[in-house]
Amino acid sequence: MPTWLEHGAHAVRGAIETALGPWGGAAAVIDAYEAAVGSTVAAQQDAARSIAVGPLRALVALGADLTRDIGAVQASAARWVLDA
């Protein structure tokens, strides 16, 4: 990677870390996001278990799986970009 690009990336990471500082920094914000996604997935799974109609239950469970997977990709990408 060119030196100027590394310096730019470092400056952007520093600015984001400073902006998220009051909330504990980038890593803490990403951890909170993962916890929120986990709570949402648990609620969706509980809702799916309470549905008596099979196809509807499967659809809600699929939504929970998608929420979990999308949240994991987003958190992983944020950690990679921010080196958090």
N, C-alpha and C positions, 0 to 999 in steps of 0.2 A: 504494500500500500504506500502511495506517495506520502512524504513527510507532511506536506501541507494538509492532506486529507486526514491524517492522524491527529494533527493539531486541531483541526476543525471538529472532528468527532469528540476529542477530549474536551473541547470547550463546550460543546452541546451537552455532553454528559454532565459536566460540572454545573451548567446552568439548570439542568433538570434536577440534579441532586440538591442544589440550593433552593429551587422552587418547592421541592417536596420536603425540605428540611423540617418545617414545622410539624409535619406528620410522621417524622422518624426517618425520612429519606426514601429513596426509590425502593429499596428492598422491603421496607416495612409496608409501603403502599401496595406493592405487589403481593405480599403475604396477606394483607387485608382483602385484596381482590380475590385471591384464591379461597380464603375463608368464606367470603360472600357467595362465590360460585358453589362451594361445597354445601352451604346451607340451602341454596336454591335447588341444587340437585337432590338433596335429601327430602326437601318438601315435595318436589315433583315425584320422587319415588314413593313417598308416603301416599300421595294422591293416587298414583297408579295402582298401588296395592288395594286401595279402598274402592276401586271401580269394579263392578261386577261384570260388566260387558267386556268380553275378551278382546275384540278388536280395538275398542276405545282404550282399554288398559294398555295394550301394546303400543298404541300411538303416544300415549302420555309417557310411557317408559322410554320410548324412542326419543322423545323430547328431552328427557332427563339425560340420556346418553349423549345427545348432541350438545346440550348445555355443558356437560362435563368436558367433552372433547374440545369444543371451541374455547372454553375457558382455559384449558391446559395449554393449548397452542398459543393463545394470547399471552398468558403469563410467561411461558417459555421464551417467546419472541421478545417480550419486554426485558426479561432477565438477560438475554443474549445481547440485545442492543445496548442496554444500560450497564452491562457487566455487574449486575446487582446480585 
